[in-house]
């Protein structure tokens, strides 16, 4: 494939997809296995969408900063002295060295290579030994800005300078989240789980977006929530996945004293999953990070009422880590192996027009958004 897919390559990759989920096949296997399509994913999807960074608590104070990598690009997010949230390519304008690393607090941005110093708004203020350079003015140099937005208690960035704001693109998502999690801004980071998965990132998203596999693969989960109440609704660039907590004892973890009795989950295009499990007030962010055509990194960040999980929350974390994630990782790694064989090209989408959790219409919705991005890339 050339750097941009051709119209013929787009026609080939979109074969079998139908806008009607009851008549559609899934995304073709090449989209999950071909390194050329992975490059398109990074450039045209991850590089042009709103990507999750952290909870607002990390960037509340002037001088606080966080660094991340988005679609292979180093990004720094800072709160400047005036309290304005800013993001930049984390690259010095002198010789391209990384400026900030990790996260923390700073009063300025100084390059560790040649000590060029920038204000927190990105403006260069000092460059040693440049007084004899012809036409050199520090005021003419500024770090390259990136779009950044605080949304529903979390920070997101978008490398596309022409992208609309997340609040505009996401429709009613903020209203939904704040209805089910009104205290989201006040929650605090308590725990992180990390995973390195031998599967394409889109397989991980596909698996997250349907519970058709749950009765077979997640028997504990089907006791934790009342599957008869499980409802999946697709909207614009997100989908909501709602169910009541189960009302009998279950083998996942104890919810008898739960104050939150709803399983409320949102998937935000393309790779952020926002989850509120039954229990105490909480929010879990699953960040699905493409790392190769057949490799995905995941972070599960738990935001709770307190920095130390209580015993019930530790049980929840153990269940997700030692049971649910083990089951899901085995599933998506098996699917990736199958997609690399000549025996599979694409499969049928199973659709329930009533939107039950045992339907794959949210997977179909995701595939449509992927193909929209591929179509734009093909021109």
VODRENVEX-944576 format. One record per residue (C-alpha): residue in three letters; z, x, y. Coordinates in steps of 0.1 Angstrom, whole numbers, plus 5000, padded with zeros to 4 digits. Example, Ala and Ser with C-alpha at 12.3 -4.5 7.8 and 13.67 -1.06 7.14 Angstrom:
BEGIN
ALA507851234955;SER507151374989;
END
This chain:
BEGIN
UNK500050005000;UNK499350125035;UNK502350125059;UNK501649755067;UNK500649525039;UNK497049395041;UNK496249025041;UNK495149065004;UNK498349224994;UNK500248945011;UNK498048684992;UNK498948864960;UNK502648874966;UNK502848514977;UNK500948374946;UNK502848094929;UNK505148014958;UNK505047654969;UNK506847504999;UNK508047234976;UNK510847384955;UNK510147144927;UNK506647284924;UNK507347644931;UNK507547974912;UNK509948244923;UNK509048554943;UNK506848794922;UNK508449084903;UNK506549344923;UNK508649244954;UNK511749364935;UNK510249674918;UNK507449834939;UNK508750104963;UNK506049994988;UNK507549644991;UNK511049804994;UNK509749995024;UNK508449665039;UNK511949515033;UNK513649785053;UNK511149795081;UNK510249425085;UNK513449245072;UNK516549465075;UNK515149645106;UNK514349315124;UNK517249095116;UNK520949065126;UNK523049295105;UNK526749275100;UNK528849565113;UNK532649475114;UNK535349235125;UNK535849205163;UNK539349355159;UNK537749705155;UNK536049685189;UNK538549495210;UNK539749785231;UNK537749985257;UNK536650315241;UNK536750185205;UNK533650265184;UNK532150215150;UNK529150395134;UNK526850245108;UNK523450295092;UNK520950015094;UNK517650035076;UNK518150415075;UNK518850435112;UNK522150575126;UNK523750325150;UNK526950355172;UNK528650045185;UNK531150085214;UNK533249895238;UNK532750055272;UNK535350105299;UNK534449775315;UNK534849595282;UNK531149545276;UNK530049565239;UNK527149815235;UNK525149965207;UNK522850265207;UNK520950485183;UNK523550745174;UNK521151025184;UNK521451285212;UNK518551285236;UNK518551675236;UNK517951785200;UNK518651465180;UNK522051555166;UNK524351265156;UNK526751195184;UNK529750995169;UNK530950975134;UNK533150735115;UNK535150505138;UNK537950535163;UNK538650565200;UNK537050785226;UNK536750805264;UNK533250955263;UNK530351045239;UNK529951415235;UNK527351575212;UNK529051825188;UNK525852035189;UNK525352145226;UNK528151935243;UNK525851695262;UNK528251425274;UNK527351055278;UNK529450775293;UNK530250485271;UNK527350285286;UNK524950555273;UNK524250735306;UNK524151115304;UNK526651265328;UNK526751635318;UNK524451885302;UNK525652245302;UNK523352515317;UNK520652285328;UNK520952355365;UNK517852585365;UNK515552345347;UNK512652205367;UNK512851835373;UNK515851785351;UNK518151495363;UNK521051375341;UNK520751035357;UNK517250995342;UNK518551015306;UNK520250735287;UNK520850665250;UNK518450415234;UNK520150075234;UNK520249835204;UNK520949465206;UNK524549375197;UNK526449045195;UNK529848915187;UNK529448605166;UNK532148405148;UNK534748685148;UNK532348955137;UNK529949215153;UNK526249225144;UNK523449445156;UNK519649405156;UNK517249695158;UNK514449465170;UNK514549465209;UNK512549135209;UNK514748935186;UNK516348625198;UNK520248615199;UNK522048535166;UNK523748235182;UNK520348095191;UNK518748165158;UNK521548045136;UNK521647685148;UNK524947515137;UNK526347805117;UNK529047885142;UNK530147525144;UNK530347505106;UNK532247825102;UNK534747745130;UNK535347395115;UNK536347545081;UNK537847865095;UNK539247795130;UNK541448115129;UNK538648355120;UNK539148565152;UNK542848615143;UNK542348735108;UNK542849105101;UNK541249355077;UNK543349395045;UNK541149535017;UNK537649665008;UNK535849664974;UNK532649874970;UNK529949864944;UNK526850064935;UNK524449834917;UNK521249924897;UNK519249634911;UNK517049544940;UNK518949384969;UNK516949064966;UNK518049014930;UNK521649034943;UNK520948774970;UNK519148544945;UNK522148554922;UNK524548474950;UNK522448174962;UNK522647964930;UNK525347844907;UNK522947734880;UNK524148034861;UNK527847954867;UNK528647734836;UNK527148004814;UNK528248324831;UNK531348234852;UNK533547994831;UNK536648094851;UNK534848014884;UNK533947674871;UNK537647594867;UNK538547744901;UNK536247504919;UNK535247144912;UNK531647184902;UNK531046814906;UNK531646854943;UNK529447174947;UNK526847114973;UNK524247364987;UNK522447295019;UNK519747515035;UNK519147545073;UNK516947775093;UNK518248125086;UNK521348035066;UNK522647815037;UNK526047665031;UNK527647634997;UNK530647404996;UNK532947284969;UNK536547144966;UNK539047364948;UNK539747264912;UNK542747034908;UNK543847164874;UNK545147504862;UNK542447764859;UNK542048104844;UNK540748274876;UNK543848274898;UNK546648044908;UNK545747804936;UNK548647564932;UNK550147664965;UNK546947704984;UNK546747605020;UNK542947635019;UNK541547394993;UNK537847424999;UNK535447684986;UNK533247735017;UNK530547995016;UNK527648075039;UNK524748305034;UNK523148445066;UNK519648575064;UNK518948825050;UNK521948995034;UNK525348875048;UNK527548645028;UNK530548485045;UNK533148345021;UNK536448145023;UNK537948104988;UNK540847864980;UNK544248014988;UNK545748125021;UNK543648145052;UNK541048425047;UNK537448535051;UNK535548765028;UNK532448935040;UNK529949055013;UNK527449295029;UNK524449355006;UNK522849695016;UNK519449785002;UNK519550154990;UNK516350174970;UNK513849964951;UNK516349934922;UNK519650024940;UNK521949814961;UNK525349904977;UNK527849624983;UNK530949605003;UNK533449325000;UNK535849315030;UNK538849085028;UNK540248955061;UNK543648795057;UNK546548665077;UNK548348995072;UNK547149355066;UNK548949355032;UNK547749095006;UNK550448884991;UNK550748844953;UNK548348554952;UNK545748734973;UNK546049044951;UNK545348814921;UNK542248684940;UNK541049034947;UNK541649144911;UNK539648834898;UNK536748914921;UNK536749284912;UNK537549284875;UNK535948954864;UNK533448784888;UNK531849104901;UNK531549254866;UNK529848944854;UNK527448924884;UNK526549294883;UNK525749274846;UNK523448984853;UNK521449134882;UNK521149474865;UNK519749294834;UNK517349104856;UNK516149424873;UNK515449574839;UNK513549264828;UNK511449274860;UNK510349624852;UNK508749514820;UNK505249374815;UNK506849054801;UNK507748904835;UNK505748834866;UNK507648534881;UNK509648234869;UNK509947864878;UNK512447754905;UNK514847494891;UNK515447234918;UNK517746944922;UNK516646724951;UNK520346624956;UNK521246984964;UNK523847044937;UNK525347384930;UNK523347404898;UNK520047414917;UNK517947704929;UNK516647554961;UNK518647804982;UNK516948084963;UNK513547924971;UNK514647905008;UNK515448275007;UNK512048354991;UNK510248155018;UNK512048365045;UNK511048685027;UNK507448575025;UNK507448475062;UNK508448835070;UNK505848975047;UNK503248755063;UNK504148865098;UNK503949235086;UNK500449165072;UNK499449025106;
END
